[in-house]
Amino acid sequence: VSITHDNTRVVATLPRGDRVEILLFGANALSWKTGNGKEQLFLSDKAILDGSKPVRGGIPLVFPLFGPAQESHPATAKLPQHGFARNVRWEYLGKTSSESFAIGKEASDASVKIDFGLSPTEIDDKFKSAWPYSFGLTYSITLSPDELSTSLQVANTGTEAFEFQTLFHTYFATSDIASTHVTGLESNGFINKVPSPKQTAAANEPIKFSGELDRVYTGAEKDIIINDNGKPSITIKRNELPDVVVWNPWADKSKGMSDFGPEDGWKKMVCVEAGSVEKFSRLEGGETWEGQQIIKAHL
Ligand code: BG6
């Protein structure tokens, strides 16, 4: 297993070629390639990577607020859309790799876990005053053959309880959105955010795309499968992440985003975002919470 890191990024590569690249700003995964060299994430070619705004693509981290601030939740009402975790530089904490040399096993079984941390000392004063709690976040990315796991541990290191929402805002690459469909959410109700948020009953059919789609599925228990051209391309398993946001901005909305490219890039992506966002989770002083997604690529 090889790890390289500099001031801005960490790159991990497995012996068989699987590779993940993470920007310290936002601890945003920018690229995940499976052993066959195929890129599994979508990154806008106009994404801004210098830390002046969140990254458009890869896996932005949403914490402690999902969506725009709401007056109805005063504790997060001063935060930017999707919170601050994607707007700050995280600390690289190191790696743990496992390489198996047992008889009959190849080094190709190797996997690596890389950890990133965030605490109030790393965040700007404006975020600290908007969200004045004592917290410690540990974000672990584990790269295994054809599999990527992302796990976020939230610790309340103070005495005062806080409430949070969180989500892995994963932009998956797909070959053509018109022949992409998502299964596993058929029996779940959802909040349809377009044109304005509306509670909607389960559709009892796979999700297909023919225009802007922005939905928050709640209480989802099954594994989610992204199908590309009639074949499963990605399976997402989740722990402690009951909600799934499915989003594609389509032509007009993506044209309005200055950091979105190429112009028809919306045809090549689908966001399937595992999270805990319908409600706020409450964490008492001294408690920790952990949520995880495991993404398997089908080749
Ligand atoms: C999705 C939301 O999770 O993120 C959408 O459901 C939103 O409503 C999208 O447009 C992108 O958000 P942002 O802040 O990265 O442009």
Residues whose N, C-alpha, C, O or C-beta is under 5 A from the ligand:
A	BS01	BG6	Q81 D214 V245 W247
